[in-house]
Amino acid sequence: MNKLRIRVLGPVGAEHAGTPLRLSKARHRELLGILVAARGRTVSTRRLIDELWEDAPPGAVGAVRTFIGELRRLLEPDRPPRTPPAVLLTTSDGYALRLSDDDVDLWRVEHRLQSAAGLGLDARERAMTAALEEWRGSPFEEFSTRSWATAERARLAELRAATVEQLASARLELGRPQDVLALLDAHISEHPWREEGWRLLALALYRCARQADALALLSRARSTLRHDLGLDPGAPLAKLEQRILSHDPSLDLGPDDGASLLARTVAAAGRTGERAQLEGVAQLLPVLAVSGSVQLAAEQRMATIAAAEQFGDPELAARVIGGFEVPGSWTRSDNPVQSAAIVDAAVRTLKVLPPRTSARVRARLLATIAMESRGTADRQAEAAEAERIARKLNDPALLCFALSAKYQQTFSTAGLAGVREATGVEIIELAVEAELPTFEIQGRLIRMQALCALDDIDAASREADLIDALAARYDRHLATVFTGWFRWTFLQGPLPPDGDEMPGFRTGLPALAKLAAAARNGTELPDGDFGPYEPWVRPLLLVRGGRLVEARAALDILPEPPRDLLFEVSWSLIGLAAIKSGNPTMARRAHAALLPAIGERAAGSAAVDLGPIRLMLA
């Protein structure tokens, strides 16, 4: 097998026995590109001169021979002196490459695609996937303005676009619509005039039980074709829209072969390439997370991100990192170390994304950065940019995700419950219209929490009832942990379950809620395991024990509490401890921090309630 490998589907390059060759001269790279484009046929010296120079110098023939000699030595570093070349041959009137199809990425791709036509569905899907993975950028990009490259680049762009659509069609036939979403998302951004891409993506969305998204996409396709490109949409798009509206049974997958849907899907996924498996797992994790397997989803999420980065493909990594569209209703990460690692990966990937990357991919990365930075960093700019992109694209699912990230960043000061309530209302409206039940639940959770801070407990109770109904209908039982805490705190309901999959409700919160209730009712303050809330609770407990000097000292070194759902509660506890221990400096700081929330309750979490803030300020 030849040790030489040549690449042109991206930057022109070569390697020998796995070691990159140093093609430092542009003339060497261009000669190699011209010869590869000739596919082993002879390229005459006259043509090489015409391609390399617009106005050939007097010594052009000699210069070509010099370049060829240098290129030969680079391509065959082990060839003994005075032996004939085996790769770059001299013919009667020019030069030609003698290599197998497998030695050149372009030739390898064309051979694979030609062979795929006679294969079965599974094998054809694998062959097309492998062919597309050969692309590392735009073919012959360095020489895009050269006449020899122009037609070849156009032909290859058409070949790749057609292959993407054929691969999408094959995956739909295999019952893998989720794998089509990521494949075609960037495709329609790069090729908005290709109606088949729009049609296949809409069909994939429909088969993922996202009918509203499918119809919204078809509407966007019509608008793009007609208004942006001046094209009349063809009949296939209109026909698909009518079939979706009428729930045409022929749009669905074929009958069950006896195995469960999940088993058939897993079996099919096991036959895919590593990249396809990775993207399939990444798309499954959000479903696991919102259905209750939070810890498992978190563990596998980090594994998929690490695996995606190993591919060296920033766009793949971006889709994996930003594809975890799980709304966040609690503003403290269960695993801050993991959240920080996800933010680092997202920031790292965002910096190296190529310009062609779709705006959706960028928006998801930005929203992920804002979401995972909750309570630890100011990422309002990233959240705002994700929201701007989502509104421009008129993408309700993306906008819900961006607004969810924006919500996590709406804690810069106390007293912003009204802003968060408005965000919750918009998420609800978007989610209802677009049939996004997970985001509808999240929007109602945000609103329930904000209404508690706004002291409208009746309205919050109505939201809790709606959340429970949605949770039962869509198997989202984790949402009932939030409503259970709300009812225990405000409606004298039973003590809620710990929420095994939600450490934020298991560690520290039960003790904090009981202490807040005692402080509100004027009864003895109970001690307990306050977990991450310990620093802001302990000074008040020191006061309770008569240890005023220690309480004042603890307040003097106390860090500012995290800007999250318990921001007002934490400052209220600090303020009480400062007054009772005689620490006027900290008392003034607490007063200033709480003043913007003078009309609210210290109850924005819907799980801990210290009562009206105006009473504490008084």
Secondary structure, DSSP 4 states (H G I P E B T S, - for coil): --SEEEE-SSS-EEEETTEEP---SHHHHHHHHHHHHTTTS-EEHHHHHHHH-SS--TTHHHHHHHHHHHHHHHH-TTPPTTS--SSEEE-SSEEEE---GGGBHHHHHHHHHHHHTTS-HHHHHHHHHHHHHT--SSTTGGGTTSHHHHHHHHHHHHHHHHHHHHHHHHHHHTT-HHHHHHHHHHHHHH-TT-HHHHHHHHHHHHHTT-HHHHHHHHHHHHHIIIIIS-----HHHHHHHHHHHTT-GGGS-----SS-HHHHHHHHHTTS-HHHHHHHHHHHHHHHHHHT-HHHHHHHHHHHHHHHHHTT-HHHHHHHHHT------SSS-S-HHHHHHHHHHHHHHHHH--TTS-HHHHHHHHHHHHHHTTTTS--HHHHHHHHHHHHHHT-HHHHHHHHHHHHHT--SSS--HHHHHHHHHHHHHHHHHHT-HHHHHHHHHHHHHHHHHTT-HHHHHHHHHHHHHHHHHHT-TTHHHHHHHHHHHHS--PPPP--TT-HHHHSSHHHHHHHHHHHHHT-PPPP---GGGHHHHHHHHHHHTT-HHHHHHHHHTPPPPPSSTTHHHHHHHHHHHHHHHT-HHHHHHHHHHHGGGTTSBS-TTSS----BHHHHH-
